[in-house]
Amino acid sequence: MEFILVSPQARPGVALIQLNRPKELNALNLQLMGEIRDALKQLDEDDEVRVVIITGNERAFAAGADIKQMAGKTAVDMLITDQFSTWDQIRKFKKPLIGAVSGFALGGGCELAMTCDMLVASETAQFGQPEIKIGTMPGAGGTQRLTRAVGKAKAMEMVLTGEFIPAQEAHRVGLVNRVVPVGQYLEEAYRLAASIAAMSPVAARLAKESVNRAFETHLDEGLHFERKNFYLTFASEDQKEGMAAFVEKRKPDFKGR
């Protein structure tokens, strides 16, 4: 990996992916996105990993796509390159994914953050979709995930003006889970990850699928999907262990089976 650093056991049950193009403010080129995709695939297959955190550095999570790679492209070039197929594969990551964001999360960086299941932000974090300022628009989910997160009016304002919102406003409108001082954002992400890693990996995976389905279908179908996943947990050893531990008044020991 040239543009990311991967720590499969940064903490017990928790892996860390750190974007590592500091001079370019972690701009997302094709190679970097491919490396994220490949790392997530490996971590999805690693039974020791229960939660993954993706982060940048204090100055930037990712300041956007690598415009130099796209500036001279034609529509046909973009169609053939099909860069968004990589994003589609990242979106299919099955385990809980937490974004730890400080500094700029703009354009593709904001879109990458929104592919995460939860976001922890530092007080310096800024979120935005400024593509309109260079004559284009979001293409990796910025008009869709942002609208679902913050509502139509706010998303429309951000997409059509290209203006950024600070961390506290992002928290207020529902884009991020929590905001902490800049020196604590990664540690706070670890704390959140640890609390999830202590749960049943089977139940976490099925619950993540069910929450995501709420944004992809109507209520009746979502309820049906949720119910099937609920029943499926009863085929796991974790469910037996969890309920036995509750009855016996002890801490459960989940094995992910």
N, C-alpha and C positions, 0 to 999 in steps of 0.2 A: 504494500500500500504506500503510495507516494504522497497523497494529499489528506489522509486521515490517520489517526492513531487509534488503535483498538486495544482495549484492556478487557479480556473476557471475564476476569474475576477481579474487577476493581474493588468490589466489596463482596461479601458472601451472597451469591445468587444474583449479583448485579454487574452487568457489563457496561463499559463506557466506550462510546465512539466520539472522538474529538476531531472536528474539522481542523485542518492544518495547512492553510494557505494564508498565513498572517499578513504578508505583504500585500495581498490582494483582498484583504478583509474577508477571507474565506469565500470569495466569489465562486459560484457553483458552475464549474465547467463539466463537460461530458465525462471526463475521467473521474473526477471527484464523485459525481453522482453514481457512476458505475461501481466505484469502490464502496460507497455506502450500501448499495444494493447487495453486493457480494458479501460484505461483512454481516449484514442483517440475515442473509440466507444461512451463513455459517452459524450465527448465534441462535437462530431459530431451531437449528438441528442439535444444539448443545444442551443436553439435559441439565447441566449444572447452572445454566443461565435462566433466570426466571423473569428478570426485568432488564431493559436496556435504557440507558440515558444517552442522548445525543446532545453535544454541546459544541461551542466554538471557543472563543476566549473573551476576556472582559471587554474588549473593544468592539467585537462583532461576533454574533452568531453566524450570520452570513449576510453580506451587504447586497446580495442579489445574484442574478445569473452573470456569467462571464460574457459581457456584451461584445467583446472583441471577437469571440467565436461566432457570433450571430450577425454582426453588422452588415457583412456583405452577402448574406445568404438570400436566395430567392425562396418563394413559397414552395417550389418543387424540392429545393434542397432541404428545407425543413421537413417536408413530408417524408422524404427518403431517409433522412437521419432518424426521424421518429424518436426524438429524445424523451418524449413523455412515456414511452413504454417502460423506461427505467423507473419513472415515478410510480407507474401502476404496480410494478413489482414491489417497490418499497411500501406502498399502501397495503399490501397483502401480508405484511409481517404480522405474525399471530400472537406474539407475546406483548405485554404492556410496554409501551414506548413513551418515555418522558423526555421532553425537551427542556434543557437548561439554557436560558437565553440571557445574554448580557449584551449591551450595545445594540448595534444595528441588526434588525431582522427585516430586511426589505426585499420586495419583489420575490424572487425565487426563495430567498431566505425566509420570508414570512410564510410562503407556501410550504416550505419544508417543515417549519415549526408547526404549521397547522396539520401536517400529516401525523404528528405525535398525538398520543391519547390525552396527555396532560402537559401543561407548561408551567414551569417555575421561572420567574423573571427577576432580574436584578432591577434596582431602582433606576438604572441608566438605560434599560432596554427601550428600544423604539421599534414600533411595528408599522409597516406601510406597504402599499402596492403602487409604487411610483412609475409604473411602465408607461402611463399616459404621457409623462413628461418627455419620453423619447419616441413618441409616435406609435406606440403599440398598446397592448393590454395584457393582463395576466393570462397565462396559458397553462399553468400547472395547478389549477384549482383555486386561484385567488378570488375569482368572482363567485365561486360556489361555496367553498368552505368558510370564507370570511362572512358571507351573507348568513350562513347557518349559525355562525358563532355570535355575530354582533347585531344581526337584523338588517333588513333591506336598506333603511335610510342611512345608517352609519356606513355600511359597506359601500353604498352608492357614492357617498361623499368621499370616502377614502380612495376608491377606484377612479373616480372622475376628476379629482383634484390632485391626486398623488401625494396628499399630505400624510405625515406620520402621526401616530398617536403614542404618547409616553406610556410607560409600564402601568402607572396607576389608573389611567383611563382604560387601558387594555383589560385590566382586572375588573374595573367597574362595569364594562360592557360584556364581560364574560369570555374574553379571548384567552385569558390566562387564569391559572388556579390560585397563585399566590405571588406576592412581590416582597422581596427581602433586600437588605443592603447588599451592595455589589460584592463584598467580600464573603457573602454567605450563600450566594445563589446555587452553587454547585453542591455544597454541603446540604442545603435544603432539599435539592433534588435527590441526593442520596438518602436522606431521611424518608422522603416519600416512597422511594424505590424499596427501601428496607421494609416498610410497613406492608407493601404489596407482595414482596418476595416471601414474607412469612405466611402468606395465604396459600391455599391449594392452587398449584399451577393449572390444573385441569379446570377448576371452577373459574379462575381468572381468564383463561383463554375463552371459555364459553360465554362468560359475562361480557368480555370485550366484543365478541361477535354480536351479541344481542344488543348492546348499546349502539354499536355502529349501524345495525339494521334499522334502528329507529329513524335514522336520517335517510334511509334508502327505500322506504316502503310506507304504506299506509298503516294505520293503527291495528286493524284486525290481523293483517299478515305479520306485523311485528310481534303482537301478542302470541300468535301461534308459534312463531320462531322461538320466542323466549320460553314458552312452555315446553317445547321439545328439548331445548338445551337444559332446562331445569330437570326434566326427567332423565336426561343423559348423565347428569352428575351422579345419579344413583347407581350407575354402572362402575363408578370409580371407587378405589380403595380410600381415596382422600375423603370422600363423603362419609364412609363408615367410620374412619378415624376421627373426623371432625365432630360428628354427632356423639360418638362414644366419649370423646374427650369432654364434650359439654356436659354429658350426663355424669361423668366421673369427676367433674370439676378440676380438670387439669389442662395444661396447654397441649394443643394438638401437634403431632409430628407429621406434617404433610410430605409425601414422597413423590408426588406428581404422577401417581398411577391410579 
